[in-house]
Amino acid sequence: MTKLFLLLFAFTTVTVFSQNRYELSDEGKDKLYLSDSIANLAKAGKITDHPIVVVDGIPHRYQDLEKEKLALSKIEIAKIIPLQKQTGISIYGNYGEDGVLIVTTNRNSYHKPSQEIKHE
């Protein structure tokens, strides 16, 4: 019983810790928009739960997000596109094995933002 509890606690802690790395600068449920998108793509087998997130061409590795947060809010996200595994590996080497998400923002656009998730 104790081992089961410790295992469950460790899994929950890792999941929450992993999710915190992908939190946005928003409040409430919008804060979890990117981490929820990552979780859904991971469940679909497109990426793992700790991919590289490339925001407007700037890569953010899972390891780096422990110390730095993404300066990004949900309303700024125009598209989230997962790369195919081989494409991610060819661009980012071994780090790409966990998956690569391309996040395009509307920061340089005068158009109203649209919320869209595309799957390859």
N, C-alpha and C positions, 0 to 999 in steps of 0.2 A: 504494500500500500504506500509506504514511504517513497519507494523508488518511482512508482507511478506518479505521485505528486511532484517529486523533484523533476521528473522528465517533462511533465505538463508545464510546470513553472518555467523551466529552461526554454521550452519551445515558445511559450507565450512571451517571455522576456526578449528572446531573439527576434520574434515577429514584430513586437512593438518597437524594439530598438531599430530594426531594419526600416520599419515604416517611418519612424521619426527622421531618418536621413533624407527622405523625399518629401517632407512637409513643405508646403508653400507658405508664403508670408501672410496669407489670409487668416481669418478667424473662423471658428466653427467647422462645419463639415467641408467647406471649401478648402480648408487647410490640407485635407487628405485627398484632394482630387487626383494629384499625380500618383500618390502611393496607392490609391484604390485602382487607378488605371494600370499600374504596374502589377498589382496583385491579380487583376482580371486577365492580363496578358500572360502572366506566369501560369495561371490555372489552365489557360488555353494551350500552353506549351510553346508559346512564341519566344519567351525570354525566361530568365530566372528571376527571383525576387530581389536581386541586387545588380541590375544592369548599369551600364554607362549611360548617363543621360546627357545628350548633346543639345544644348540650348543655343539656338542661332549660331551653330558652328563651334561652340565652345564646349569641349567634353568635360564632364564631371564624373569621375570614377566613384564607385561606392565607397572605397577606402577614404577618399578625400572629403566626402560629405560628413564625416564624423566631426571634423573641425570647422568646416565652412558650410553654410546653408545656402540653398538656391535662393537668389534674390528674384523671386518670381511669384506672381499671383495668378489665380485661375483665370481671371478676365483677360490676362495677357496672352494666354495660350491659344493659338490658332489651330494647330495640328499636333497630334502625337502619332508618330509612325515608327513601328518596330522594324528594324532591319532584319533580313534573313541572317541566320547564324553565320554562314560562310562569308557573307558580305561584311558583317561586323568584325569577324576574325581577320579578314584581309586588310581592313582599315586600322583596327586597334590592337592587333596581335592577340596574345593570350587573354587580355582583359575583355576582348569582344566575345569570348566564349560564354559569358554570363548574359549576353544580350546587349543590344544597343537600341536606345530609343532616341529618335530624332524629334526634338520639340521645336516647333517653329512658333515664334511669337508674332504679335501684331504691333510690336513696339515701333517699328519704322513704317507703319501703315496708317493712313487716314481713314481706313474703312472700319466699319463697326465689326468687332470681333465675333467670330462664330465658333461654337464649341463643336469640335469634330475629332473623332478618333478613327484613324484609318488602319486597317489590318492588311498586311501583305499576304 
